[in-house]
Amino acid sequence: MGMPVNNPSAKSTATNEERSEATRARLLAAARRLFGRSGYAKTSVEELVGRGGVTKGAFYHHFEDKKAIFLAVLEEAQMRLAERCAAAAQGDDAWQRAVAGCHGFLEACTDREIQQIILRDGPVVLGWETWREIDTRYALGLLEVGLRDAMAGGFIRSRPTKPLVHLLFGALCEGAMVIARAKKPREALATVTREVDELLEGMRGQNPPR
């Protein structure tokens, strides 16, 4: 049996990859804090580099420019928002889960980072079409699943889901904007949640299952 052959080159490569990923993670964490606190326009690459503890060369190795790292931060924020909505969607039946998921979305929109990164800066920095595509990719699918389950359970009259889910999603997004722009977000949350509940009740029909 031959002796095992060490491969220093492979070990070095793995270490370099790990260091590269750690650098990228530090930059993203720094960017999330700065974009969430100060906003995109008031955050410079120099601040991102300084807060991340890396060189400018390392920054540009991972990201083409400030807009590129903002896009990555927004994608992460959208993923976390979707996870919060999914975690909130609890209940004994499909209707309760759908309502709780909508409540979870609105509650999450009181978070300062979500407000600044997703709701305020997202459409301005990336353009409405790109922002909407990302928003739709993470949130719309969850909402559609919830409505399909509610229809399957007899809580909503069965009909094409696409128009309905887009209309409800639009209402939730507008409600989120109201909360984000309010001087008192918690009060706005309560008001918007009541109105969303009225919309949802209107979808249930006259004889929902008990």
C-alpha positions in Angstrom: 0.0 0.0 0.0 1.4 3.4 -1.0 1.8 6.2 1.4 -0.9 9.0 1.3 0.3 11.9 -0.8 -0.2 15.4 0.7 -1.4 18.0 -1.7 -0.4 21.4 -0.3 -1.8 23.1 -3.4 -5.3 21.8 -2.8 -5.2 22.7 0.9 -4.0 26.2 -0.1 -6.8 26.6 -2.6 -9.4 25.6 -0.1 -8.0 28.1 2.4 -8.1 30.8 -0.2 -11.7 30.0 -1.1 -12.7 30.1 2.6 -10.9 33.5 3.1 -12.6 34.8 0.0 -16.0 33.8 1.3 -15.3 35.3 4.7 -14.3 38.6 3.1 -17.5 38.7 1.0 -19.5 37.9 4.1 -17.9 40.7 6.1 -18.6 43.2 3.2 -22.2 42.1 3.0 -22.7 42.4 6.8 -21.1 45.9 6.7 -23.2 46.9 3.7 -26.4 45.7 5.3 -25.7 47.8 8.4 -24.7 50.9 6.5 -27.4 50.8 3.9 -30.0 50.0 6.5 -28.9 52.9 8.8 -27.8 55.6 6.4 -29.3 54.6 3.1 -27.7 54.0 -0.3 -27.0 57.6 -1.3 -25.2 58.4 1.9 -23.0 55.3 2.0 -19.7 55.3 0.2 -17.4 52.5 -1.0 -14.8 53.9 1.4 -17.2 53.4 4.3 -18.0 49.9 3.1 -14.4 49.0 2.9 -13.6 50.5 6.3 -16.5 48.9 8.1 -15.8 45.6 6.4 -12.1 45.7 7.4 -10.9 44.9 3.8 -9.0 46.7 1.1 -10.5 48.4 -1.9 -9.0 45.7 -4.1 -10.8 43.0 -2.1 -14.1 45.0 -2.5 -13.8 45.2 -6.3 -12.7 41.6 -6.5 -16.2 40.6 -5.2 -18.4 43.5 -6.4 -18.2 45.6 -9.5 -19.4 48.7 -7.7 -21.7 50.0 -4.9 -24.8 49.1 -6.8 -23.7 45.5 -7.2 -23.2 45.0 -3.5 -26.5 46.8 -2.8 -28.2 44.3 -5.1 -26.7 41.4 -3.1 -27.8 43.0 0.2 -31.3 43.5 -1.1 -31.5 39.8 -2.3 -30.5 38.8 1.2 -33.0 41.1 2.8 -35.8 39.7 0.6 -34.8 36.2 1.5 -35.0 37.0 5.2 -38.3 38.8 4.7 -39.7 35.7 3.0 -38.5 33.5 5.8 -40.1 35.7 8.4 -43.4 35.5 6.5 -43.2 31.8 6.2 -42.4 31.5 10.0 -45.4 33.7 10.8 -47.9 31.6 8.7 -49.1 29.5 11.6 -52.6 28.4 12.4 -55.0 25.5 12.6 -56.3 25.8 9.0 -55.2 27.3 5.7 -57.1 30.5 6.2 -55.5 31.3 9.5 -52.1 30.6 8.0 -52.8 32.9 5.1 -53.9 35.7 7.3 -51.0 35.2 9.7 -48.5 35.3 6.8 -49.9 38.6 5.6 -49.7 40.0 9.2 -46.1 38.7 9.3 -45.2 40.6 6.1 -46.7 43.9 7.5 -45.0 43.4 10.9 -41.6 42.8 9.2 -42.0 46.1 7.4 -41.6 48.0 10.6 -38.0 46.8 10.6 -35.7 49.8 9.8 -33.4 47.8 7.5 -36.3 46.3 5.5 -37.9 49.8 5.2 -34.7 51.5 4.0 -33.2 48.7 1.8 -36.3 47.1 0.3 -39.0 49.7 0.3 -37.2 53.1 0.0 -33.9 52.5 -1.8 -34.7 49.3 -3.7 -36.9 50.7 -6.5 -34.8 53.9 -6.7 -31.4 52.3 -7.0 -32.3 49.2 -9.1 -35.2 50.6 -11.1 -38.8 49.6 -10.6 -38.7 46.6 -13.0 -35.6 44.9 -11.4 -36.9 45.7 -7.9 -40.3 44.3 -8.7 -38.9 41.1 -10.2 -36.9 40.4 -7.1 -39.9 41.3 -4.8 -42.1 39.0 -6.9 -39.6 36.1 -6.9 -39.4 35.9 -3.1 -42.8 37.1 -1.8 -45.4 36.4 -4.5 -44.9 32.7 -4.6 -45.5 32.4 -0.8 -48.7 34.4 -1.1 -49.9 32.3 -4.1 -49.4 29.0 -2.1 -51.3 30.5 0.8 -54.3 31.4 -1.4 -54.3 28.1 -3.2 -54.4 26.3 0.1 -57.2 28.5 1.3 -59.2 27.8 -1.9 -58.5 24.0 -1.5 -59.9 24.3 2.0 -63.0 26.0 0.9 -62.3 29.3 2.5 -62.1 31.2 -0.8 -64.2 30.5 -3.8 -62.2 28.6 -6.4 -61.1 30.8 -9.3 -57.9 31.7 -11.2 -55.3 32.7 -8.6 -52.9 34.8 -10.7 -55.1 38.0 -10.8 -56.1 37.6 -7.2 -52.6 37.1 -5.8 -51.3 40.1 -7.8 -54.1 42.3 -6.5 -53.6 41.2 -2.9 -49.8 41.5 -3.2 -50.2 45.0 -4.5 -52.3 45.9 -1.5 -49.7 44.5 0.9 -46.9 46.3 -0.9 -48.8 49.6 -0.7 -49.6 49.0 2.9 -45.9 48.3 3.6 -45.0 51.7 2.0 -47.5 53.4 4.2 -45.9 51.9 7.2 -42.4 52.7 6.0 -43.2 56.4 5.4 -45.2 56.9 8.6 -43.8 59.0 11.5 -45.3 56.4 13.9 -44.8 53.0 12.1 -46.5 50.9 14.9 -49.6 53.0 14.7 -49.6 52.8 10.9 -49.1 49.0 11.2 -52.2 48.7 13.3 -54.3 50.7 10.8 -53.0 49.0 7.7 -53.4 45.5 9.3 -57.1 46.3 10.0 -57.7 47.4 6.4 -55.9 44.3 5.1 -58.1 42.1 7.3 -61.2 43.7 5.9 -59.9 43.0 2.3 -59.2 39.4 3.3 -62.6 38.9 4.9 -64.2 40.2 1.7 -62.5 37.4 -0.2 -63.9 34.7 2.0 -67.4 34.7 0.7 -70.6 34.2 2.6 -70.2 30.7 3.9 -66.6 29.8 4.8 -66.1 26.5 6.5 -66.0 26.4 10.3 
